[in-house]
Amino acid sequence: MDGGQLATRADRAPVGEIRVVGLTKRFDEIVAVADIDLEIRPGEFFALLGPSGCGKTTILRMIAGFEEPTAGTVVLDGEDLSRVPAHRRNVNTVFQSYALFPHLDVFGNVAFGLRRQKVPRAELRRRVGEALDLVQLGDQSRRRPMQLSGGQQQRVALARALVLRPAVLLLDEPLGALDAKLRKQLQVELKALQEQVGITFVFVTHDQEEALSMSDRIAVMQAGRIEQVGTPRALYEEPATPFVADFLGVSNLMTVEVEGSDSAGSWLRIGEFRLLAREGDRLARGVATIVVRPERIVLEPYYALEGENRLPAMVERTMYVGSAVHAIVRLATGATLQASVPNTGDAVNWQQGTPVSVHLPADAIRVLAVASPPTPRS
């Protein structure tokens, strides 16, 4: 591959390392980002995940140079960007709206930045062709944006950003305007593209499934602060706080009394019942929050109450979703849980009003370090 071509991961030097130190942004009396420290590794697909207004887009805009920090620094590959204007930073941004020029065809949109850099014509044509081939639009170069589907427009925006060979590509909810089926398709394509070119991607989203399926690591944010950073598996299986447990995927949160712990795990009291939890904070005592994922809950006939970690309950309602049946059950303690029963073809059809035994396996219960009541879902 010659010097004029888009480099793949194997051809690129490890660039695109971002360090955010003490980053703060205030808008008058509102603190949008509060003293954030963060490291993003070269070539990583990193997601900023959180609800609207949590500060994730503000962080992205400060990395890009569109917003000036109130305090703190952004360092890219060892260079402090505090005094570097946006157009001189080795980053590029893809927005949700794509911001394509309607009067230019696909080729002209992708070539726009190269023309501003006064790249020679032969090199420009080669690089634009390679970028369009990379996003599978090599045969669409003469079409206008209005003649393209939403997914094709997104690919043009990606090609326009990648053709400039940035060290970091910033993506601000780029799939947000697409329908659900197309979003899933492009999630796969975008991750494959990132692995091919090896550029650091920083991806802003409020979609938990999107972040889990695409990212190497995720920072979960709330109210301008980072709650937890980790791999998708670590965040889902080992949430550090009730907010992370409740925001990332479907979860069952319950308030319990922690009586103590031993080599077997933590012993919990919920109403008249005693439970053993093998995961989470072994040092917690008194009132605490536990989390159990719906897919880890086992529903059994009511007579199967003998054994560890089994509670009597009644089925309140069920929802058939194809791959599983979601059952809402009310425990004898009054707490409500959601269980996910896989559709294996011969699964028991739990009817409303059916008494059941709810088995909460000890290794499925995680004691969280921060006491908090369950967060209501809208």
Residue, then its C-alpha position, 0 to 999 in steps of 0.5 A: m500500500d503506497g503513501g497515498q492510500l488509506a492505511t489499515r490498522a496493520d499499516r498505521a503507527p499507534v496514534g490517537e491516544i487521548r488524555v483528558v485531565g480535570l476537564t470541566k465545562r460550565f455554562d453560567e451556573i450549570v456544570a455540564v462536565a465536572d472535573i473529568d479524568l479519562e484516557i482513551r487508547p490508540g486505535e480504541f473504539f470508545a463510547l461515551l454513554g449516558p442519558s440526555g444532558c449528562g455531558k457526553t456531547t460536551i466532552l466530544r465538542m471540547i476534544a474537537g475544539f468546538e467548545e473551550p473548557t472552563a478548566g482542564t486539558v485535552v492531550l492528543d498524542g502528547e500535545d496539549l490542545s488547549r490553544v490549538p484551534a479546531h481546524r488544526r487538530n488532527v481529529n474529525t467529526v461525524f454528526q447525527s445530521y451528516a451535514l452533507f452539501p446538497h449542491l455537491d455530489v458524493f465525490g464533491n462532498v468527500a473531496f471537499g476537505l482535500r480541496r481546501q488542503k490543496v491536495p494535487r488532483a491525481e492524489l485527490r481522486r485516488r484518495v476519494g476513490e479509496a475512501l468511497d470503496l472503503v464505505q462501499l459507495g465506489d459506484q455512487s460517486r456522481r449521485r447527490p445526497m438527496q438521491l441517497s438513503g439515510g444509511q448511504q448518507q451516513r457512509v458519505a459522511l464517514a468517507r469525508a471524515l476518513v479521507l483526511r486521515p485523522a488520528v481520531l474520529l469523533l462520532d456524535e450519535p451518527l446512527g440516531a436518525l436511522d430506523a432500528k433495522l438499518r441502525k443494527q446493520l450499520q453498527v456492524e459495518l461501523k465496527a468492522l470499518q474501525e477495525q480495518v482502518g485502526i483509527t481511534f473512534v470516540f462514539v457518543t450515544h444514549d443507546q445501551e445496546e449500541a454501546l455494548s455491541m460496538s465498543d472496546r470500552i465504555a464510559v457511563m456518564q451521569a450529571g456531568r460525571i463518569e460513573q464507571v469505565g470498563t469493557p462492555r462485559a465488565l460494565y454489564e456483569e460488574p456494575a459499580t453503582p445502581f445507576v450503571a446497573d439500571f442504565l446499562g441493560v434491563s436490571n432488577l434492583m432491590t433494597v436489602e439488609v446485609e447481615g454479614s459475609d463469610s467465605a461463601g459470600s454475603w448474607l442478605r435479608i429481604g423481608e422474612f427471607r435470607l439470600l446468599a450473594r456471591e458477587g459484589d461488595r463483600l464489605a457492605r453492611g446494613v441497607a444496600t442495593i442488589v442487582v439481578r439481571p432478568e436472564r439470570i432469574v429462574l422461574e420454577p413451579y411453586y412447590a419447588l421452594e426448597g433450596e437456596n435462594r428461592l422465594p415465593a411469588m406470583v406471575e403478574r403479567t407476561m410479554y411474548v417478544g419472540s426470542a423470550v417471554h418476559a415475565i413480571v413477578r411479584l415476590a411475597t415481600g412485595a418487590t416486583l422483578q422481571a424474568s426473561v424465559p428463553n424461547t426454547g420451543d418447550a418453555v413453560n407458558w407462565q399464565q397471569g396469576t400463577p404462583v411460582s418459585v423464583h430462584l435467584p442463583a447466588d452467583a447472579i446476585r451482585v451487592l452494590a457498594v452504594a445504597s440506593p432504591p430502585t430507579p423507576r423506569s418511564 
